[in-house]
Amino acid sequence: MADEGKYIYGIIPANGEESFEQTGIEEGRQVYTIACRDIAAVVSDTSLTCCDPTRKNMSAHNRVLETVMKDHTILPARFGLVATERDRLQSLLDKYYPTLKDYLARIDRRMEVGVKVFWQKERMLSTLEGKGRKLSRLQAEVNKAPPAKAQALLAGVGRLVKEQAEAWHAEYSDRFYLRLMKVAVDGRQNYPVNISNLLNASFLVDVVKDKAFDDAIDELDAKYGEWALFRCVKPVPAYNFVNLEMYFY
């Protein structure tokens, strides 16, 4: 309906307007585009002014992006971005047209790849036990100590594990990142997700270098895979290399 808000999923190059066989954030609401010149916003109608970040809603948002990405370069909008009306959205597309075109050119025929590297827990602990006399002594004391004292000793074990994990992170995270950046166009290092996370990074990769990037991952896995676990997710929307939020308020 004309007076309803427009939930925004992203921006694509366009020659006119089109619709998709995909429902949006609200059930039964078709996904379609609102065009301005040769770009368009991918939207669905909504009665909402804000959208709760439930698992169901987040999944619906991501499904739309996955569908559109199959055939289009898309600048992804963050979850929950709503324009109040069609005319308002078109005026924003027109106002920020040069910037949006630059963003689209930047990620055209490219994909974001997420890479996480983790220590394998068993290997991590065995390495610590083999190299750390202090850790081995503390663990022996924990096994013999009464419950109250054992709790305090375990805190000391935890500190030693954390210190060693941070040292390993400093030694290997940049090594992995720089190897993958030899193939990628751009990259972002993010905060570790937990103590065993050596690398948490996103890379912008030319589609034609997809295999070369996989080969680089395989090379690292062959060299370090006995104690490190490599996880690669692709393609994903290029959230780490564009920022649309600031343009749609």
C-alpha angles and dihedrals in degrees: 000000000000095000095050126099123257118235106213122218099170149297126278137178108263145185097201128320130312142173133226133221090240130099119227139227090305119053115258095016110124121224115236141149136259109206135210117180105314099338132071141193116235106225148153127208116260139180089205126100091192132018126218113236095234120154090251093053094043090050091050091051092050093046090058091051091048091051095048093044091063091073107012143051104242134194101212120225118216117257116280102024110149130179114207096227145354096257092050091052093049091050090053091049089052094045094051097032096121092050093046091049090052091051092049091050090050095057099031111131089001134106137202116241123195117212127187125178121195135184110245101245098224092048091046093055095043091050091050091049092049096048104030116071090177091055092048090050092049092049091051090051091049091055092053100037127097115253098265095050092040089059091057092046091051089057088057091050089052092053092051092049091049093049093049093045090052090050091051091047090054091049100046111023095075091042091058094040095050092049091054092044088063086072102030128080093220140351144196127206113213132195115282113262093220142347094281094051109108097175132016107174144145124216133196107219132184109243090232089059094053093110093044089055091049089050090053090052090048090050092053091044091052091052101040105016095107090074106011130067117212120205121186125185122189151212101011130161110277096248093143094057103043135043116202098160095086093057100055105060 
